[in-house]
């Protein structure tokens, strides 16, 4: 008799999370070793409720459409499981006869995955548990990068270029662009590509460094005075010298994380009030992680590959690990996959390297050496007629 597998999504979806789901389903079908393919409806919430979607007989044509489907086709959640929840999780796994469990998510999801694995071992349940990496924040340890980051970075970079060209074409206001990134500035760093591809002044601020707001305003005033237009890009979670966020909604998510919001608007208001300059705040928000037209081809391919690899690993007996990516960038970009213990990635955040932040508001070339292959090629070459 074949094995039964269960896959679930956790945390904020990315533009390529469904590619990993496609990889799981197609690898399971191709193996000849899998009987039932289940997906949890809305992640951990579905597991707790015993609400599973049977994907076993979904037509191959429908599964192939996952590569072009944004968000999560099976639903995700930000439910942080407590100690009292795990017996219910195991009961669902037993009831459906699950032999292999795959959790596709970030730091908190890997913690959940690790706890399920440890409890299954303690309870003598023959369960193989593999984590599938996913986060646009790119903040999972061990892996070179995370599926979802390349596409979000591409969106940030190209959108920043478009805004920078607009700001320089009509340099009558400072444009402030807020991008997702509560504690890690990887995606916002990609927006600094606008400083390389356009003739606009660009300042970039990441959450890894506390920001002196008065100095920020002084730098904005000086850059704007050059008359070339000015784009200021900021991570939503940047904090002042007091360690407090520039903008705070006062809310927390299901994992207990503070929900930032309104950072660009706060800075824009300060520019207007203290500098007497016109300013506009822009915030693409969820579009930055869900836009299919901006998907990076390497990101899509790797997202599929980690899902496929997870199934292959579980079926050969591996458990208690997350799929990770190893990358070589010279002479040409190439990546390969390996397994790393869940205990080494659960609840650990990989921050943006401080040495890649220059003078507090510029991004070093080393970051672009790292990130450009992940964002994919084909960035526009703009006609810059003004010197």
Order of alpha helices (4+ residues) and beta strands (2+ residues): beta-alpha-beta-alpha-beta-alpha-alpha-beta-alpha-beta-alpha-beta-alpha-alpha-beta-alpha-beta-beta-beta-alpha-beta-alpha-alpha-beta-beta-beta-beta-alpha
